[in-house]
Structure formats: structure tokens, C-alpha cells
Amino acid sequence: MDGSTVPQPGVDRMVPIEGHAVVVGVTPDQPPLVALTALALARAVDAPAVHFAYADTSRYVVAEAPDGAVQHAPVDPDSADDTWQDVRDLLRAALTDVVGTGGPPWELHYLAGRPDRALTHLARAVDAGVLVVGTRAPGSAARVREFFEGSVAVHLAQHQHRPVLTVPLSVVDWKVGRNAWQ
């Protein structure tokens, strides 16, 4: 090691969950279970706000604002620069349908880059008490992608000190005896 120390989780670094914002990682076409679980948690801990966030891996961060917002640009300079707005609008419409108008105030953040880093930055910026993410969709393609990229939930749990609530979106029957790679 280079002699520098990385701050480790501990009682002195704990952010109380109660009364603090909830940050939720969302993706297009994600089942509503993740958003609904985050809202139930937000109500239970009297969160002042829920911050839904999508991290677009086809874009990179140009500048980060203290409030968690980012300016971003496409990784591929030849790609159309306005397609991200369609994804943002689709996510906002889907969340509006699921969340409705009741409950704590919510906001959608369109982020860029690695999802774990983007969600960590947002959680720090809004002083979140907890992060909520869903598991990957079932299927062999998702398992292969997770093998190479890793799990966002695991990366979050290993690289920042807030608790991470992982919402299962697919389960395997214990009797089947499959492991994560089958």
C-alpha cells in the first residue's frame, strides 16, 4: 500500500437511516418492486425525500455538482447526444405511474458512468441514510454480465459506508440446487 488509509465503516461514520434521504438505483424496464420497496422504507424511516437515480454507462461525467447532479457527455463522440433525454423521460413517466403523488417527495437523477460510483456520489451529496438497488434480471446474459462487471450491490457495499438494501427480483428455489452460475 502507499501508506494512505481509506476511511472504514464504523460507528463514527454512521449516517442515521431515520430522517435521512433514500437513494434508489433504477433502470429502464425494471419491475416496480424496487421503487415500491424504497418508498415503503422511506415512509418507515420518515425520509425527507427519495432520490431515484439511473447511471448511464454509455456516458461519462464532465462535472459533478454539490447537489448530486452531473453534467455528462457520450463516451462515443459520434453517437446522438439527445437519446439520453428519451431514457430519462421514460424513467420519469414509469416512476410517476408507480409512485404516484402520495408519500415523500421524490426526484429522478440522470447520472453517468459506473453505477456504484454514481450512486455513492449522489448518496453523499444528499446525505442519504441508505441505498436501495434491485438484483439483476434473471437469465444467462445477466449472469455473464455480472460475472465480468460485478454486482452493483456488492460494489456499493464494499466501497462506501452506507447500508445497501438489495431487493430480490428473481429467486431460485432451494430445492433446485442451482448456484448463481447455472
N, CA, C and O of each residue as an XYZ file, in Angstrom:
728
protein
N       0.843     -1.184      0.000
C       0.000      0.000      0.000
C       0.879      1.235      0.000
O       2.072      1.157      0.291
N       0.301      2.350     -0.319
C       1.051      3.586     -0.414
C       1.111      4.345      0.912
O       1.603      5.473      0.940
N       0.632      3.770      1.997
C       0.694      4.448      3.286
C      -0.555      5.241      3.621
O      -0.788      5.564      4.786
N      -1.364      5.561      2.614
C      -2.595      6.294      2.901
C      -3.646      5.303      3.387
O      -3.643      4.129      3.016
N      -4.539      5.807      4.221
C      -5.586      4.928      4.728
C      -6.920      5.334      4.126
O      -7.179      6.507      3.858
N      -7.747      4.338      3.925
C      -9.088      4.566      3.411
C     -10.026      4.563      4.612
O      -9.989      3.626      5.410
N     -10.873      5.593      4.764
C     -11.807      5.589      5.893
C     -12.694      4.352      5.857
O     -13.299      4.035      4.833
N     -12.761      3.675      6.962
C     -13.522      2.438      7.062
C     -14.874      2.689      7.725
O     -15.032      3.650      8.478
N     -15.846      1.824      7.442
C     -17.126      1.961      8.123
C     -16.927      1.821      9.632
O     -16.067      1.072     10.095
N     -17.716      2.534     10.359
C     -17.634      2.471     11.815
C     -18.719      3.327     12.418
O     -19.398      4.079     11.718
N     -18.878      3.210     13.712
C     -19.914      3.955     14.420
C     -19.766      5.452     14.193
O     -20.761      6.161     14.047
N     -18.530      5.934     14.164
C     -18.298      7.374     13.982
C     -18.646      7.867     12.578
O     -18.812      9.070     12.378
N     -18.758      6.974     11.616
C     -19.093      7.368     10.240
C     -20.534      7.052      9.865
O     -20.967      7.332      8.747
N     -21.272      6.470     10.800
C     -22.656      6.072     10.516
C     -23.528      7.279     10.207
O     -23.469      8.300     10.891
N     -24.325      7.145      9.180
C     -25.363      8.124      8.874
C     -26.674      7.488      9.317
O     -27.032      6.416      8.830
N     -27.399      8.131     10.236
C     -28.658      7.513     10.661
C     -29.586      7.309      9.473
O     -29.655      8.149      8.576
N     -30.292      6.200      9.471
C     -31.247      5.948      8.401
C     -32.488      6.801      8.612
O     -33.010      7.392      7.667
N     -32.956      6.863      9.842
C     -34.162      7.629     10.144
C     -33.937      9.120      9.875
O     -32.945      9.708     10.307
N     -34.885      9.708      9.153
C     -34.840     11.133      8.878
C     -33.881     11.548      7.774
O     -33.691     12.742      7.544
N     -33.278     10.594      7.092
C     -32.359     10.904      6.001
C     -32.929     10.395      4.678
O     -33.769      9.495      4.654
N     -32.472     10.970      3.612
C     -32.944     10.601      2.271
C     -32.625      9.152      1.943
O     -31.737      8.539      2.536
N     -33.370      8.623      0.989
C     -33.151      7.274      0.459
C     -32.739      7.438     -1.005
O     -33.417      8.126     -1.768
N     -31.637      6.812     -1.394
C     -31.184      6.813     -2.790
C     -31.505      5.446     -3.376
O     -31.221      4.415     -2.768
N     -32.101      5.451     -4.565
C     -32.575      4.215     -5.192
C     -32.001      4.100     -6.600
O     -32.208      4.989     -7.426
N     -31.296      3.036     -6.877
C     -30.808      2.779     -8.222
C     -31.925      2.175     -9.057
O     -32.521      1.170     -8.670
N     -32.208      2.780    -10.194
C     -33.256      2.280    -11.087
C     -32.694      2.082    -12.484
O     -31.670      2.658    -12.853
N     -33.387      1.254    -13.250
C     -33.014      1.016    -14.641
C     -34.286      1.000    -15.484
O     -35.372      0.761    -14.955
N     -34.169      1.250    -16.783
C     -35.360      1.156    -17.642
C     -35.931     -0.265    -17.588
O     -35.181     -1.238    -17.500
N     -37.233     -0.375    -17.640
C     -37.935     -1.657    -17.637
C     -37.725     -2.475    -16.357
O     -37.950     -3.685    -16.346
N     -37.299     -1.816    -15.293
C     -37.144     -2.509    -14.019
C     -38.515     -2.757    -13.402
O     -39.385     -1.890    -13.479
N     -38.727     -3.908    -12.797
C     -40.015     -4.123    -12.131
C     -40.260     -3.062    -11.061
O     -39.306     -2.561    -10.466
N     -41.507     -2.715    -10.808
C     -41.817     -1.653     -9.836
C     -41.482     -2.026     -8.396
O     -41.539     -1.167     -7.515
N     -41.138     -3.272     -8.138
C     -40.856     -3.718     -6.784
C     -39.740     -2.911     -6.114
O     -39.810     -2.642     -4.915
N     -38.723     -2.529     -6.867
C     -37.611     -1.770     -6.290
C     -38.105     -0.397     -5.812
O     -37.835      0.001     -4.679
N     -38.820      0.313     -6.666
C     -39.334      1.637     -6.301
C     -40.312      1.545     -5.139
O     -40.267      2.367     -4.224
N     -41.197      0.552     -5.168
C     -42.189      0.411     -4.105
C     -41.536      0.034     -2.772
O     -41.969      0.502     -1.719
N     -40.515     -0.795     -2.812
C     -39.781     -1.144     -1.596
C     -39.082      0.083     -1.029
O     -39.101      0.307      0.182
N     -38.471      0.872     -1.893
C     -37.791      2.088     -1.438
C     -38.785      3.073     -0.824
O     -38.491      3.705      0.190
N     -39.953      3.201     -1.434
C     -40.975      4.095     -0.876
C     -41.465      3.611      0.483
O     -41.658      4.417      1.393
N     -41.668      2.301      0.629
C     -42.089      1.758      1.922
C     -41.033      2.017      2.987
O     -41.354      2.374      4.120
N     -39.781      1.834      2.617
C     -38.686      2.116      3.550
C     -38.645      3.603      3.895
O     -38.481      3.969      5.059
N     -38.795      4.456      2.888
C     -38.762      5.907      3.114
C     -39.864      6.336      4.083
O     -39.637      7.170      4.959
N     -41.042      5.769      3.922
C     -42.143      6.085      4.848
C     -41.817      5.598      6.260
O     -42.063      6.301      7.241
N     -41.264      4.394      6.352
C     -40.973      3.787      7.656
C     -39.918      4.570      8.442
O     -39.966      4.615      9.672
N     -38.968      5.185      7.734
C     -37.887      5.905      8.424
C     -38.070      7.422      8.362
O     -37.172      8.188      8.713
N     -39.257      7.836      7.905
C     -39.574      9.262      7.817
C     -38.523     10.034      6.998
O     -38.045     11.094      7.404
N     -38.187      9.471      5.849
C     -37.209     10.105      4.966
C     -37.778     11.390      4.378
O     -38.945     11.420      3.987
N     -36.987     12.442      4.309
C     -37.475     13.688      3.732
C     -37.655     13.632      2.224
O     -38.412     14.421      1.659
N     -36.956     12.691      1.559
C     -37.037     12.595      0.096
C     -36.498     11.248     -0.362
O     -35.724     10.587      0.330
N     -36.939     10.871     -1.552
C     -36.431      9.675     -2.215
C     -35.773     10.138     -3.507
O     -36.379     10.843     -4.313
N     -34.531      9.732     -3.686
C     -33.772     10.129     -4.878
C     -33.560      8.899     -5.755
O     -32.671      8.086     -5.501
N     -34.391      8.777     -6.794
C     -34.222      7.716     -7.767
C     -33.092      8.136     -8.705
O     -32.986      9.306     -9.071
N     -32.255      7.184     -9.089
C     -31.115      7.531     -9.933
C     -30.828      6.430    -10.936
O     -30.851      5.242    -10.615
N     -30.558      6.859    -12.157
C     -30.125      5.951    -13.213
C     -28.746      6.389    -13.664
O     -28.534      7.559    -13.984
N     -27.805      5.450    -13.690
C     -26.450      5.746    -14.150
C     -26.267      5.164    -15.547
O     -26.249      3.946    -15.726
N     -26.132      6.035    -16.521
C     -25.972      5.648    -17.918
C     -24.503      5.335    -18.171
O     -23.662      6.234    -18.160
N     -24.197      4.068    -18.396
C     -22.805      3.659    -18.588
C     -22.264      4.032    -19.966
O     -21.067      3.891    -20.215
N     -23.123      4.503    -20.857
C     -22.651      4.930    -22.177
C     -22.249      6.406    -22.169
O     -21.909      6.973    -23.208
N     -22.293      7.017    -20.985
C     -21.929      8.423    -20.846
C     -20.895      8.557    -19.732
O     -20.791      7.689    -18.865
N     -20.132      9.644    -19.761
C     -19.157      9.884    -18.701
C     -19.430     11.242    -18.063
O     -20.050     12.121    -18.661
N     -18.954     11.381    -16.846
C     -19.185     12.600    -16.073
C     -18.208     13.678    -16.523
O     -16.997     13.465    -16.568
N     -18.766     14.842    -16.856
C     -17.954     16.008    -17.203
C     -17.710     16.833    -15.946
O     -16.591     17.282    -15.695
N     -18.762     17.030    -15.162
C     -18.658     17.798    -13.918
C     -19.708     17.304    -12.933
O     -20.817     16.938    -13.320
N     -19.341     17.300    -11.647
C     -20.258     16.910    -10.588
C     -20.612     18.136     -9.764
O     -19.735     18.917     -9.396
N     -21.895     18.307     -9.474
C     -22.357     19.424     -8.660
C     -22.516     18.963     -7.209
O     -22.726     17.777     -6.952
N     -22.416     19.897     -6.268
C     -22.558     19.526     -4.851
C     -23.918     18.907     -4.503
O     -24.029     18.189     -3.509
N     -24.951     19.176     -5.310
C     -26.278     18.619     -5.024
C     -26.479     17.225     -5.609
O     -27.572     16.669     -5.504
N     -25.443     16.649     -6.223
C     -25.527     15.313     -6.799
C     -25.767     15.298     -8.295
O     -25.601     14.259     -8.934
N     -26.150     16.419     -8.864
C     -26.374     16.491    -10.312
C     -25.032     16.384    -11.038
O     -23.985     16.753    -10.508
N     -25.096     15.872    -12.257
C     -23.882     15.774    -13.062
C     -24.121     16.315    -14.461
O     -25.223     16.221    -15.001
N     -23.076     16.878    -15.034
C     -23.064     17.177    -16.460
C     -22.369     15.991    -17.100
O     -21.354     15.513    -16.594
N     -22.912     15.516    -18.210
C     -22.350     14.312    -18.807
C     -22.297     14.448    -20.315
O     -22.945     15.307    -20.913
N     -21.497     13.564    -20.910
C     -21.336     13.542    -22.363
C     -21.221     12.085    -22.791
O     -20.877     11.226    -21.979
N     -21.508     11.800    -24.064
C     -21.425     10.410    -24.525
C     -19.976      9.923    -24.605
O     -19.074     10.675    -24.971
N     -19.775      8.667    -24.261
C     -18.458      8.056    -24.403
C     -18.083      8.026    -25.881
O     -16.937      8.290    -26.243
N     -19.053      7.704    -26.731
C     -18.850      7.685    -28.178
C     -19.193      9.064    -28.733
O     -20.367      9.434    -28.756
N     -18.209      9.829    -29.176
C     -18.489     11.189    -29.656
C     -19.338     11.232    -30.925
O     -19.872     12.283    -31.278
N     -19.465     10.086    -31.615
C     -20.263     10.053    -32.836
C     -21.729      9.685    -32.588
O     -22.540      9.694    -33.514
N     -22.062      9.364    -31.339
C     -23.443      8.974    -31.056
C     -24.328     10.211    -30.926
O     -23.855     11.313    -30.646
N     -25.612      9.998    -31.136
C     -26.570     11.098    -30.983
C     -26.593     11.505    -29.514
O     -26.717     10.650    -28.637
N     -26.477     12.792    -29.242
C     -26.361     13.264    -27.868
C     -27.702     13.451    -27.179
O     -27.732     13.728    -25.979
N     -28.809     13.312    -27.890
C     -30.104     13.587    -27.272
C     -30.879     12.325    -26.887
O     -31.969     12.429    -26.325
N     -30.345     11.140    -27.174
C     -31.086      9.919    -26.848
C     -31.210      9.706    -25.346
O     -32.153      9.055    -24.897
N     -30.279     10.240    -24.559
C     -30.350     10.074    -23.112
C     -31.608     10.738    -22.553
O     -32.159     10.285    -21.549
N     -32.058     11.808    -23.203
C     -33.254     12.502    -22.724
C     -34.496     11.618    -22.866
O     -35.402     11.684    -22.036
N     -34.540     10.800    -23.908
C     -35.659      9.867    -24.078
C     -35.685      8.849    -22.939
O     -36.750      8.536    -22.407
N     -34.507      8.331    -22.565
C     -34.422      7.375    -21.463
C     -34.854      8.047    -20.157
O     -35.615      7.469    -19.381
N     -34.374      9.252    -19.919
C     -34.758      9.995    -18.713
C     -36.265     10.191    -18.652
O     -36.874      9.975    -17.604
N     -36.874     10.599    -19.764
C     -38.319     10.835    -19.792
C     -39.100      9.541    -19.583
O     -40.131      9.542    -18.911
N     -38.615      8.433    -20.157
C     -39.239      7.133    -19.963
C     -39.188      6.723    -18.489
O     -40.186      6.262    -17.935
N     -38.039      6.890    -17.868
C     -37.896      6.564    -16.448
C     -38.814      7.429    -15.588
O     -39.476      6.930    -14.678
N     -38.849      8.720    -15.879
C     -39.690      9.638    -15.089
C     -41.169      9.244    -15.210
O     -41.894      9.250    -14.215
N     -41.613      8.906    -16.412
C     -43.004      8.503    -16.616
C     -43.305      7.197    -15.875
O     -44.357      7.070    -15.248
N     -42.393      6.234    -15.943
C     -42.595      4.956    -15.257
C     -42.643      5.163    -13.745
O     -43.478      4.568    -13.064
N     -41.762      5.994    -13.224
C     -41.768      6.261    -11.782
C     -43.024      7.006    -11.357
O     -43.574      6.739    -10.289
N     -43.478      7.933    -12.182
C     -44.706      8.668    -11.871
C     -45.884      7.704    -11.789
O     -46.735      7.843    -10.911
N     -45.943      6.730    -12.692
C     -47.011      5.732    -12.665
C     -46.949      4.879    -11.397
O     -47.982      4.573    -10.802
N     -45.743      4.497    -10.987
C     -45.573      3.622     -9.830
C     -45.727      4.383     -8.517
O     -46.430      3.939     -7.610
N     -45.070      5.517     -8.426
C     -45.005      6.269     -7.174
C     -46.271      7.071     -6.924
O     -46.742      7.171     -5.791
N     -46.811      7.635     -7.981
C     -47.993      8.483     -7.807
C     -47.642      9.777     -7.106
O     -46.518     10.267     -7.212
N     -48.600     10.326     -6.395
C     -48.379     11.611     -5.736
C     -48.284     11.493     -4.222
O     -47.899     12.456     -3.559
N     -48.622     10.342     -3.660
C     -48.560     10.180     -2.217
C     -47.163      9.820     -1.757
O     -46.337      9.370     -2.550
N     -46.904     10.015     -0.494
C     -45.614      9.644      0.064
C     -44.626     10.779      0.048
O     -44.978     11.919     -0.256
N     -43.376     10.466      0.377
C     -42.349     11.510      0.430
C     -42.063     12.078     -0.959
O     -42.275     11.401     -1.964
N     -41.590     13.301     -1.013
C     -41.224     13.862     -2.320
C     -40.111     13.022     -2.954
O     -39.271     12.447     -2.262
N     -40.131     12.969     -4.284
C     -39.110     12.204     -4.968
C     -38.580     12.981     -6.161
O     -39.202     13.916     -6.665
N     -37.407     12.551     -6.584
C     -36.727     13.203     -7.706
C     -35.973     12.132     -8.482
O     -35.490     11.159     -7.904
N     -35.874     12.318     -9.789
C     -35.095     11.422    -10.636
C     -33.804     12.119    -11.028
O     -33.814     13.250    -11.514
N     -32.694     11.428    -10.811
C     -31.375     11.949    -11.195
C     -30.847     11.096    -12.340
O     -30.809      9.869    -12.238
N     -30.445     11.733    -13.418
C     -29.844     11.018    -14.539
C     -28.343     11.181    -14.397
O     -27.810     12.274    -14.589
N     -27.659     10.091    -14.061
C     -26.233     10.126    -13.785
C     -25.461      9.450    -14.914
O     -26.059      8.965    -15.875
N     -24.163      9.418    -14.802
C     -23.329      8.825    -15.849
C     -22.200      8.033    -15.227
O     -21.798      8.273    -14.089
N     -21.693      7.078    -16.003
C     -20.540      6.307    -15.568
C     -20.916      5.051    -14.812
O     -22.008      4.507    -14.975
N     -19.987      4.602    -13.979
C     -20.201      3.375    -13.199
C     -21.330      3.584    -12.202
O     -21.309      4.556    -11.447
N     -22.311      2.698    -12.184
C     -23.444      2.877    -11.281
C     -23.057      2.960     -9.809
O     -23.614      3.782     -9.081
N     -22.120      2.134     -9.351
C     -21.743      2.180     -7.944
C     -21.131      3.524     -7.569
O     -21.445      4.070     -6.511
N     -20.283      4.051     -8.399
C     -19.667      5.352     -8.108
C     -20.680      6.482     -8.207
O     -20.672      7.402     -7.389
N     -21.545      6.414     -9.198
C     -22.555      7.460     -9.368
C     -23.525      7.483     -8.191
O     -23.861      8.553     -7.682
N     -23.975      6.309     -7.759
C     -24.901      6.250     -6.630
C     -24.222      6.684     -5.334
O     -24.846      7.337     -4.497
N     -22.958      6.331     -5.163
C     -22.214      6.764     -3.975
C     -22.083      8.275     -3.941
O     -22.280      8.889     -2.892
N     -21.756      8.882     -5.066
C     -21.643     10.346     -5.132
C     -22.973     10.998     -4.774
O     -23.012     11.946     -3.989
N     -24.055     10.495     -5.343
C     -25.370     11.054     -5.047
C     -25.726     10.871     -3.576
O     -26.243     11.794     -2.947
N     -25.457      9.695     -3.023
C     -25.770      9.436     -1.611
C     -25.029     10.410     -0.699
O     -25.595     10.902      0.276
N     -23.784     10.685     -1.009
C     -23.025     11.677     -0.220
C     -23.623     13.068     -0.383
O     -23.762     13.813      0.587
N     -23.969     13.403     -1.595
C     -24.472     14.752     -1.878
C     -25.796     15.039     -1.184
O     -26.026     16.163     -0.736
N     -26.673     14.037     -1.087
C     -27.993     14.258     -0.486
C     -28.045     13.763      0.958
O     -29.107     13.785      1.581
N     -26.908     13.317      1.493
C     -26.797     12.824      2.860
C     -27.782     11.685      3.108
O     -28.533     11.691      4.084
N     -27.761     10.722      2.216
C     -28.671      9.584      2.318
C     -28.299      8.691      3.485
O     -27.131      8.589      3.863
N     -29.308      8.045      4.050
C     -29.080      7.100      5.123
C     -28.961      5.674      4.633
O     -28.437      4.816      5.343
N     -29.446      5.406      3.410
C     -29.449      4.047      2.875
C     -29.564      4.100      1.356
O     -30.132      5.038      0.797
N     -29.020      3.088      0.699
C     -29.174      2.928     -0.745
C     -30.003      1.685     -1.001
O     -29.879      0.689     -0.289
N     -30.852      1.744     -2.020
C     -31.703      0.616     -2.394
C     -31.433      0.290     -3.856
O     -31.473      1.172     -4.714
N     -31.156     -0.981     -4.135
C     -30.947     -1.431     -5.514
C     -31.637     -2.766     -5.697
O     -31.883     -3.484     -4.727
N     -31.945     -3.097     -6.923
C     -32.529     -4.392     -7.240
C     -31.456     -5.348     -7.705
O     -30.355     -4.940     -8.072
N     -31.792     -6.636     -7.684
C     -30.880     -7.617     -8.246
C     -31.003     -7.565     -9.764
O     -31.938     -6.968    -10.297
N     -30.081     -8.174    -10.437
C     -30.142     -8.208    -11.902
C     -31.291     -9.087    -12.359
O     -31.765     -9.966    -11.639
N     -31.715     -8.820    -13.568
C     -32.766     -9.633    -14.175
C     -32.263    -11.062    -14.338
O     -31.061    -11.279    -14.485
N     -33.161    -12.031    -14.315
C     -32.729    -13.412    -14.494
C     -32.260    -13.662    -15.922
O     -32.579    -12.906    -16.839
N     -31.517    -14.710    -16.087
C     -31.080    -15.102    -17.426
C     -29.581    -15.239    -17.519
O     -28.840    -14.656    -16.728
N     -29.142    -16.009    -18.486
C     -27.709    -16.274    -18.618
C     -26.936    -15.029    -19.026
O     -25.799    -14.847    -18.592
N     -27.523    -14.170    -19.850
C     -26.815    -12.956    -20.267
C     -26.538    -12.058    -19.072
O     -25.460    -11.472    -18.970
N     -27.499    -11.949    -18.173
C     -27.312    -11.130    -16.972
C     -26.236    -11.736    -16.073
O     -25.435    -11.004    -15.491
N     -26.209    -13.054    -15.954
C     -25.195    -13.705    -15.118
C     -23.804    -13.503    -15.705
O     -22.853    -13.263    -14.962
N     -23.673    -13.593    -17.006
C     -22.372    -13.375    -17.635
C     -21.932    -11.929    -17.421
O     -20.779    -11.674    -17.074
N     -22.853    -10.979    -17.627
C     -22.523     -9.570    -17.433
C     -22.114     -9.306    -15.984
O     -21.159     -8.571    -15.730
N     -22.837     -9.905    -15.035
C     -22.490     -9.716    -13.619
C     -21.138    -10.342    -13.313
O     -20.385     -9.808    -12.498
N     -20.815    -11.464    -13.948
C     -19.517    -12.098    -13.732
C     -18.387    -11.145    -14.127
O     -17.398    -11.026    -13.403
N     -18.526    -10.464    -15.271
C     -17.468     -9.587    -15.738
C     -17.502     -8.197    -15.092
O     -16.455     -7.625    -14.788
N     -18.695     -7.662    -14.886
C     -18.808     -6.312    -14.341
C     -18.931     -6.290    -12.829
O     -18.564     -5.305    -12.189
N     -19.436     -7.354    -12.261
C     -19.674     -7.396    -10.825
C     -21.068     -6.886    -10.501
O     -21.749     -6.291    -11.336
N     -21.460     -7.134     -9.289
C     -22.767     -6.713     -8.807
C     -22.695     -5.287     -8.288
O     -21.790     -4.943     -7.529
N     -23.641     -4.464     -8.692
C     -23.692     -3.077     -8.199
C     -23.854     -3.084     -6.689
O     -23.196     -2.308     -5.995
N     -24.720     -3.946     -6.168
C     -24.940     -4.014     -4.716
C     -23.650     -4.366     -3.981
O     -23.338     -3.764     -2.954
N     -22.896     -5.340     -4.502
C     -21.647     -5.732     -3.859
C     -20.629     -4.597     -3.937
O     -19.954     -4.308     -2.949
N     -20.512     -3.960     -5.081
C     -19.588     -2.824     -5.208
C     -19.962     -1.712     -4.232
O     -19.089     -1.121     -3.597
N     -21.255     -1.426     -4.112
C     -21.700     -0.400     -3.162
C     -21.339     -0.790     -1.734
O     -20.833      0.031     -0.970
N     -21.597     -2.029     -1.382
C     -21.329     -2.478     -0.022
C     -19.837     -2.455      0.304
O     -19.462     -2.301      1.466
N     -18.994     -2.606     -0.697
C     -17.552     -2.652     -0.459
C     -16.860     -1.302     -0.583
O     -15.719     -1.160     -0.142
N     -17.526     -0.299     -1.176
C     -16.814      0.944     -1.475
C     -17.431      2.198     -0.873
O     -17.055      3.307     -1.252
N     -18.354      2.051      0.042
C     -18.884      3.205      0.766
C     -19.492      2.692      2.057
O     -19.681      1.485      2.214
N     -19.802      3.590      2.989
C     -20.170      3.137      4.321
C     -21.668      3.135      4.647
O     -22.043      2.811      5.774
N     -22.511      3.481      3.709
C     -23.959      3.433      3.968
C     -24.481      2.020      3.757
O     -23.940      1.281      2.936
N     -25.529      1.631      4.488
C     -26.104      0.311      4.253
C     -26.765      0.238      2.878
O     -27.263      1.238      2.362
N     -26.761     -0.941      2.303
C     -27.337     -1.181      0.987
C     -28.433     -2.232      1.133
O     -28.180     -3.346      1.592
N     -29.649     -1.868      0.738
C     -30.765     -2.803      0.743
C     -30.921     -3.337     -0.672
O     -31.159     -2.570     -1.606
N     -30.790     -4.639     -0.832
C     -30.922     -5.268     -2.143
C     -32.290     -5.929     -2.233
O     -32.642     -6.771     -1.406
N     -33.053     -5.539     -3.244
C     -34.403     -6.056     -3.443
C     -34.329     -7.211     -4.439
O     -33.907     -7.015     -5.579
N     -34.733     -8.412     -4.025
C     -34.677     -9.547     -4.953
C     -35.737     -9.414     -6.040
O     -36.910     -9.173     -5.757
N     -35.307     -9.575     -7.277
C     -36.226     -9.508     -8.408
C     -36.454    -10.870     -9.040
O     -37.335    -11.037     -9.884
N     -35.651    -11.842     -8.625
C     -35.808    -13.205     -9.105
C     -35.186    -14.108     -8.053
O     -34.103    -13.818     -7.544
N     -35.855    -15.184     -7.730
C     -35.300    -16.122     -6.759
C     -35.244    -17.513     -7.372
O     -35.982    -17.831     -8.304
N     -34.359    -18.327     -6.831
C     -34.212    -19.705     -7.269
C     -34.661    -20.589     -6.119
O     -34.255    -20.378     -4.976
N     -35.475    -21.555     -6.406
C     -35.956    -22.490     -5.395
C     -34.770    -23.262     -4.826
O     -33.951    -23.788     -5.579
N     -34.678    -23.332     -3.506
C     -33.588    -24.054     -2.851
C     -33.551    -25.520     -3.282
O     -32.479    -26.124     -3.334
N     -34.688    -26.078     -3.585
C     -34.762    -27.491     -3.942
C     -34.117    -27.778     -5.289
O     -33.695    -28.903     -5.556
N     -34.044    -26.766     -6.131
C     -33.470    -26.952     -7.460
C     -31.975    -27.211     -7.355
O     -31.410    -27.946     -8.165
N     -31.332    -26.607     -6.356
C     -29.915    -26.845     -6.135
C     -28.997    -26.107     -7.077
O     -27.820    -26.452     -7.180
N     -29.495    -25.103     -7.768
C     -28.649    -24.338     -8.690
C     -27.798    -23.348     -7.916
O     -28.187    -22.855     -6.857
N     -26.649    -23.075     -8.461
C     -25.847    -21.991     -7.895
C     -25.997    -20.779     -8.820
O     -26.698    -20.841     -9.829
N     -25.344    -19.700     -8.470
C     -25.512    -18.446     -9.228
C     -25.046    -18.528    -10.673
O     -25.404    -17.676    -11.485
N     -24.242    -19.553    -11.012
C     -23.666    -19.597    -12.362
C     -24.338    -20.607    -13.267
O     -23.899    -20.809    -14.399
N     -25.397    -21.249    -12.788
C     -26.082    -22.238    -13.624
C     -27.270    -21.617    -14.289
O     -27.979    -22.290    -15.037
